[in-house]
Amino acid sequence: MTTERLMIAGVLLLCALPGCAKSEGPKPMPPSVTTERSREGNTITRSDTITVQAKVVAINQKTREVTLEGADGEKKTIKVGPEVKNLPQVHKGDMVNVAYHRAIAATLKKKGSKASAPEAGEALYTAKPGEMPAAVGAQQVKLTATVTNINKDMQEITLKGPKGRSAAVAVQDPSVLDKVKVGDLVDITYTEAIAIAVDKP
């Protein structure tokens, strides 16, 4: 997922910079961010989705350099690596659409419960030769952490992972702190996904 991470970082940076003169034709849609939270029983879930669109305003197939224009008119040139196999299909005026999604789910388990074995997996899909460039990558990590400290004043708990690393985690709902005790276990599932597609305007 290295190429996709670099690409989305470039596009997000593109949209954050101050504007300049805009090109003619259809304009990219402004970036959007949506956040969803839910709570069911002892499981709390939060997900964030960021969508960004940029327009191809120049492309050099020999140097593999693509100049993108964000919704605010700012332009940025990026060098596309050989991982993108279908660059010849991209032309001036095409739109680059990027969606980044991350979600975390935490389930509280009482002290003495059995810890789940850590798991990790990832998947990557790229467009077939001759198609417009597109890629979808996703990775998911599952682990069980132990509650080692509860700080109600700071509204956070400290979790210790299976490899001994600790991290303080902010708790959105303070009522959760009344149900947590030191020694309790928390099953955590973290999912991250990126989708990139180039479309004709």
CORGIQUI-V727002 format. One record per run of one state. SS is the DSSP state (H for helix, E for strand, L for the rest). FROM is the first residue (numbers start at 0). LEN is the number of residues. Records with the same first field share a line. If there is no record, write none. Layout:
SS=FROM-LEN  FROM-LEN
//
This chain:
L=0-1  16-15  40-2  60-4  69-5  79-7  89-5  109-9  126-7  151-4  160-5  170-3  178-6  199-2
H=1-15  86-3  173-5
E=31-9  42-18  64-5  74-5  94-15  118-8  133-18  155-5  165-5  184-15
//
